[in-house]
């Protein structure tokens, strides 16, 4: 989720300075997705704190990114392919865009 938020914020900036004729629909969609992602990030952070869990991003060698998971005194190191992280990020961005558009349909 932090990666999604970072990407959406950067994209919002690009659209704001870009030469789009109609920026508002794109900015609204990004803002809606950001709101959903931030809300989920907040809920996840609360869950992790309540359960004394930590997820720490460690090393990134360009191909893999390592994360450290801590829970009840145990530590688990895992490496994920960056391409897999990117693909999952794209997938989740789509989910947040759908949540935003579904919210529009409900309010109409």
C-alpha positions as CSV (number, residue, x, y, z in Angstrom):
1,X,0.0,0.0,0.0
2,X,2.8,2.5,0.7
3,X,4.0,1.9,-2.9
4,X,0.5,2.4,-4.3
5,X,0.1,5.7,-2.4
6,X,3.5,6.9,-3.6
7,X,2.8,6.1,-7.2
8,X,-0.7,7.7,-7.1
9,X,0.7,10.9,-5.5
10,X,3.4,11.1,-8.2
11,X,0.8,10.4,-11.0
12,X,-1.5,13.1,-9.5
13,X,1.4,15.6,-9.8
14,X,2.1,14.6,-13.4
15,X,-1.5,15.1,-14.3
16,X,-1.7,18.5,-12.6
17,X,1.3,19.8,-14.6
18,X,0.4,17.9,-17.8
19,X,-1.4,19.2,-20.8
20,X,-4.7,17.4,-20.3
21,X,-7.7,19.2,-21.6
22,X,-9.9,17.8,-18.8
23,X,-7.8,17.1,-15.8
24,X,-10.6,16.9,-13.2
25,X,-11.9,13.4,-14.0
26,X,-8.4,12.0,-13.8
27,X,-7.6,13.8,-10.6
28,X,-10.9,12.8,-9.0
29,X,-10.2,9.2,-9.8
30,X,-6.7,9.3,-8.4
31,X,-7.9,11.2,-5.3
32,X,-10.6,8.5,-4.8
33,X,-8.1,5.7,-5.1
34,X,-5.7,7.5,-2.8
35,X,-8.5,7.9,-0.2
36,X,-9.3,4.2,-0.4
37,X,-5.6,3.2,-0.2
38,X,-4.9,5.5,2.7
39,X,-7.9,4.2,4.6
40,X,-6.8,0.6,4.1
41,X,-3.2,1.6,5.1
42,X,-4.6,3.1,8.3
43,X,-6.6,0.0,9.1
44,X,-3.6,-2.3,8.4
45,X,-1.4,-0.2,10.6
46,X,-3.9,-0.4,13.4
47,X,-4.1,-4.2,13.0
48,X,-0.3,-4.6,13.0
49,X,0.0,-2.5,16.1
50,X,-2.7,-4.3,18.0
51,X,-1.1,-7.6,17.2
52,X,2.5,-6.5,17.9
53,X,3.5,-7.1,14.3
54,X,6.1,-5.3,12.1
55,X,6.9,-5.3,8.5
56,X,10.2,-3.7,7.6
57,X,11.4,-3.2,4.0
58,X,15.1,-4.1,4.0
59,X,17.3,-4.6,0.9
60,X,16.6,-3.9,-2.7
61,X,19.2,-5.2,-5.1
62,X,17.3,-4.2,-8.3
63,X,15.9,-7.7,-8.8
64,X,14.6,-8.6,-5.4
65,X,13.3,-6.7,-2.4
66,X,13.7,-8.2,1.1
67,X,11.2,-7.7,3.9
68,X,11.5,-8.5,7.6
69,X,8.4,-9.7,9.3
70,X,8.3,-9.7,13.1
71,X,5.6,-11.3,15.2
72,X,5.6,-12.5,18.8
73,X,9.4,-12.6,19.0
74,X,9.8,-14.4,15.7
75,X,11.5,-12.9,12.6
76,X,11.0,-14.0,9.1
77,X,13.1,-12.7,6.1
78,X,11.5,-12.9,2.7
79,X,12.6,-11.9,-0.7
80,X,10.2,-10.9,-3.4
81,X,10.9,-10.4,-7.1
82,X,10.5,-6.7,-7.9
83,X,8.5,-7.5,-11.1
84,X,6.1,-9.5,-8.9
85,X,5.7,-6.5,-6.5
86,X,5.2,-4.2,-9.5
87,X,2.5,-6.5,-11.0
88,X,0.7,-6.8,-7.6
89,X,0.9,-3.0,-7.2
90,X,-0.8,-2.5,-10.6
91,X,-3.4,-5.1,-9.7
92,X,-4.2,-3.3,-6.4
93,X,-4.3,0.1,-8.1
94,X,-7.0,-1.3,-10.3
95,X,-8.9,-2.5,-7.2
96,X,-8.8,1.0,-5.8
97,X,-10.0,2.6,-9.0
98,X,-12.9,0.2,-9.1
99,X,-13.7,1.0,-5.5
100,X,-13.8,4.7,-6.4
101,X,-16.0,4.2,-9.5
102,X,-18.4,1.9,-7.6
103,X,-18.7,4.6,-5.0
104,X,-19.7,7.0,-7.7
105,X,-22.4,4.7,-8.9
106,X,-23.8,4.3,-5.4
107,X,-24.1,8.1,-5.0
108,X,-25.8,8.7,-8.3
